[in-house]
Amino acid sequence: MIKNLATLFLLLFVGILFFGCSDEEPEQNIRPVRTIVVVPTNAIAKYTFNGIARSDIAAKLSFRVNGTVKKVYVRAGQKVKKGNIIIELDNSYFKLKVNEVRASLKEAEARLANAKNYYARIKQLYVNRSSSLSELDNARTSKESAYANYKAMKNRLEQAKLQLEFTKLKAPISGVVSEIMVHKGENVSSGMPVATISSTRNIEVPVSVPGSLIDNIKLGQTAWVKFDALKKKKRYKAKVVEVSTTSNIRTTTFPVVVRLLKNSKKIRPGMSATVEFTFHNSEDHKIFIVPIYALLEDAKGNYLYVVENIQNGIGVIKRVDVKRGKLIADGVVITQGLYENAHVLTAGMHKVQENQKVRVQE
């Protein structure tokens, strides 16, 4: 009898344990899952393009006279101020020319003085009726001719002085010498490029944008620029200052130029750069971006698993049917079906089912 009662109590205890725990899954058996909390965004895509930094002002320098390079005062990469001498030609010939014209000017000045005196004397004689009208006219003509010759010599002297000055090539702007194209002893011709100076006040980066994206880029739009040569990959804010309406025939791309809003002494023309554009949503409704691997598909269409009713880190799996948009660098655009602050499953989607309890690990 006692043995039967003990067996009965044991069966009742096991039954209570079984039925008491059947409604609740043991917490240690709840599957952990990883999620992300999504928020709406107006940024639908980010694209990057490569370019080479340049100055918004780059001056190609050349001499106005022919000659032989006497001295090069600077080297590539050197900073210069406006008015600094960059290159100088041998000026021996031009000095001789100045001296020659100066001597001719003195002769012309002397002839003009004689002509003036002669005209004054003939004019006085004509007043006293001691000279004829034709003599007066001849004296006036001689004076005018001497004056014209004097003016011509004076102009020639100014021109000779200018040519002498032109043997010194000076920086028209303050900036950095980008290139020196000649060496000492070389003969150069007027108009021949011999050096390039770039202003460092404003730095621009030209890039080529495919025709499929050019409509998304507008004047004044913000962009971000990184420079490969700088150790710290700092991003510099820039704005679009040029958008070409004509494509490059060979590559079917459109030239776009961005200008840095704030310059740095570390940035120089010629540095390779990466320009990032963010294209924005033009629709009124909210959009979300989720990782492409979080998006699932079956016969009903695209869907996501989300975790709802989260309490103390434990929630319930729910299926959310969605409509997808473009595939972009950050993931896939979700245009309909998803809601703000949803906990979207990003791993183990094929190991769970709807209404299953899970432990959230964001």
Secondary structure, DSSP 8 states (H G I E B T S, - for coil): -HHHHHHHHHHHHHHHHHHHHTTS--GGGSEEEEEEE---BSEEEEEEEEEE-EES-EEEEE-SS-EEEEEE---TT-EE-TT-EEEEE--HHHHHHHHHHHHHHHHHHHHHHHHHHHHHHHHHHHHTT-S-HHHHHHHHHHHHHHHHHHHHHHHHHHHHHHHHHTTEEE-SSSEEEEEE---TT-EE-TT-EEEEEE-SSSEEEEEEEETTTGGG--TT-EEEEEETTSSS---EEEEEEEE-SS-BTTTTEEEEEEEESS--TT--TT-EEEEEEEEE--SSS-BEEE-GGG-EEETTEEEEEEEEEEETTEEEEEEEE-EEEEEETTEEEEEES--TT-EEE-S-GGG--TT-EEEEE-
